[in-house]
Amino acid sequence: MIATDANAERNGVRSRLQITLDPHLQNSGTDVLVANILAGPLVDLAPAFAAAVRPGGRIALSGILAGQSNTVTAAYWAWFDIALTATRDGWTLVSGQRRAD
C-alpha cells in the first residue's frame, strides 16, 4: 500500500484514488479496480469486486501465476468481459470491462 500511495502521489492522481486493504468493498460505482493478490483470494472476492465496479468500469487483476489465469478469468466471467492481458516471468495480468446488469 505504501508503494501504491507513493506512485499515485508521484503521478498526480492520489486525490482521485481510494486505496484500501479491505477486500470487502461496498457497491461504490468504482470506475477502475486494481488488485495484486494471489489467485485464490481473487477468485473468492469475485462477487464483491463485481459489486464494487460500475457497469462499463474496468478491472485489472495481477499476482496470478500463468497456470491460474483461466481459473481467475472464469470466476469473473459472469460480470466482466475479461481476458489474459499480459504475461511476464510466469506471472499474468487479466483485465476487462464490467458488463451492464
Sequence and secondary structure as in RCSB ss.txt:
>XXXX:A:sequence
MIATDANAERNGVRSRLQITLDPHLQNSGTDVLVANILAGPLVDLAPAFAAAVRPGGRIALSGILAGQSNTVTAA
YWAWFDIALTATRDGWTLVSGQRRAD
>XXXX:A:secstr
 HHHHHHHHHTT GGG    S S      EEEEEEE  HHHHHHTHHHHHHHEEEEEEEEEEEEEGGGHHHHHHH
HTTTEEEEEEEEETTEEEEEEEE   
